[in-house]
Structure formats: structure tokens, C-alpha cells
Amino acid sequence: MQWRVLPSLQPEKMKDLRVLLLGAGTLGCGVARALMGWGCRRMTFVDAGKVSYSNPVRQSLFTHRDAAEGRKKATAAREAVEAILPDAEVADVVLDIPMPGHPHQSADVLRGNLAKLQELIDAHDVVCMLTDSRESRWVPSLLVAAQQKEKESPPLGLTVALGFDSFLVSRQTYKSALAACYFCNDVTAPADSLAFRTLDQQCTVTRPGISGLASSVAVELLAALTQHEAGFAAPSWTGLENLYSSPLGGVPHQVRGYAAEYTLSPVETEPFSRCICCSPQVLQRYADEGMSFLEKVIADSSILEDVSCVCHHNTENHTNRNDAGTTCDKENMQDSFTASLIVTTKVSRDSKVALRKLSLRLPSGYRQQRVQIILLCSEG
Ligand SMILES: [Zn+2]
């Protein structure tokens, strides 16, 4: 098929993708809808939850009856897609994604779930991380990162995350094309963010339009990547001169959206050398110990701070050699933050508000400094 408006478009590249949707909630439904719009018909829903009465108004694949019958989200989502697109190849997997700091699964169940998650990631071209907690993205982000040097055609890791009136769409390193993962801005290990929280704190409370915007941007970015001559390894779009790097336009590493300002900010990123998920130290430890390393992290996520060396960021003049044989010191950390910051400002200098928001995930010690640098860059 050829589109007269864009003859160079190759829609079959979207149609043939095998997409793994980790999370069948608001984002999972939204991404699946947008994928179907592009003709994509091979997808797998992964979720352990049931449809609740509050879900159908925002989660576009569910009905009130699904909630009344207590149906599993993954199954109800699969059947909804099949009802819309009868020739779709859709699967559903009811799986509790293991999370750092959540040692609630028995050893056997945990091993089974980790093995199943690995099997699913191996069988798909794109892994969409669409869950509603930070820590549930760590295992899949790591498993995707670990395959980038091993496989001829590893999966692409694509994360979508929501705030109240903002969102993030982010693609991580693909083979030799480096980009930050979802955890590259973090300086503490992911932990249990759900215990002792009220229901609205456990679920991401957002303006209703945010999930649709985020899901659409994620799928449009994926579509643009499939059309790029370098595919998922496409370098980030960082300026107007590269706007048409693919027939569908730019392919930034990240897109940050702000509803209050009606703004989308494309961002170029680079991996953080002490990342708690994708740094060489963490990947090496996983390569050495395999699933037993993941089991240790799930039991006690704080070990990630030692393995990655990120734990030393608050220690004055501290130097430490970790098990992977790398040296950490505060000065290098600071340089890394600054370098990452400058890359960020190259594409976002027109929005001081957006840049301030980018800095908010930094620890207080760095936050003030980074905001000052950001403003300096944005004015310069
Ligand atoms: Zn990372």
C-alpha cells in the first residue's frame, strides 16, 4: 500500500511489529488503540490486575460489565482488541511483574515470573513499559538493556510515564545508539513506593487527557523510528536541520509534555555512567549472576546503589572501587550530571519552565546547582 500524501511511507513496518504491552491500564489501552490505528496487529498484554469500576471511563478497552464480572485486565483488553480487529494476533498474560523492594512473591513464583518476563521480552520487537509505579519498570528496563550487545535484533525499550499534568515518553539505548534509560536521572534505588499510600497516591492521578496524549506521542515516535533508515538505532533529533530525518519527522530520545503550557519538548539524552539500571556495572553484575542477581535486588533494592556506585554522590571526597572494578568519585558524578544537562539544554533552551521541571528529580545537593546551570544555558 502506498499513501499518496507520503509515498515513501512503509506502513508494513508498523504492521509487522510484535509489541509487548507491560501494563493494560490507562496507558496500555491508549497505546493499543494507537497501534491498531497504524495497522499493528501483533501485541501481548501483560497485567495481573482486574478491571475495577473506576477504570472504564479512562481505560478505553474496558466496559462496566468487565468490572462487574471482575475480569482480568489483560484478558479483557485482548478480547476488546479482537472485537475491534478480528484478525489481530493478540495474547494476554496474567503476570505480576517483579519489582525491586517488593519481596512478596515466594521464591518459586518469583523465578517463574522472571523467566516468563524474559521469555516474553525475547519474543517481541518492542517492549512498552506502561505500568503505574516507578519500580515496576526496573526489571524490564534491565532485561532490555542487557540484550543490546548480545543480539542481532534486540527489542526496543519504550517507556511512557504520567504526572498530574505532564508526561514522559522515552526510548532507551538500542544496540550502539546510546540513550538514557528511565532510571538514568535517579540517584537512589527504586523501592516500594506503594506501601502506606492512599489509593490516589498508588494510582497516578492525572488530567484525563494526559494518558491519550502520552500514548499517542509514544506510538507516533515508534512509527517514526520504523520509517527511519537506521530504524530503532536512529540518532536523536536535536534540531530543525534534522526535522525530516525520517519520513514522519524527528525521532528524539525523549518527549516531555506539559498540558498546562500546551508544550511538547523533544530531548536528546545520554546514559548516566552510574545508572542503577543500565550502567556497565549493573549490567555486568547481571551477566555474572543472572536471575539470582534480580532475586537479590527484589529482596533488597539498596544493593543497586553499591553496585552502580551511585550511593557515593553525597559523600565528600569519597572514592570507592566496586566489584566491577570501576572507580567512583563525586567529581566524575558531577561532570556526568553537567554533561547530561548541557545535552538536554541544546534542544530545550526555549523553555525555562520545562527545564526547571527536568531538574526536579535530582537530589537537593545537585538541584540548585543544576537549575542555575540550566538557566545559564537557556539564557546563553
Ligand atoms: Zn539508565
Boltz pocket constraint, residues with backbone or C-beta under 6 A from the ligand:
constraints:
  - pocket:
      binder: B
      contacts: [[A, 179], [A, 180], [A, 181], [A, 182], [A, 183], [A, 184], [A, 271], [A, 272], [A, 275], [A, 276], [A, 277], [A, 278], [A, 279]]
      max_distance: 6.0
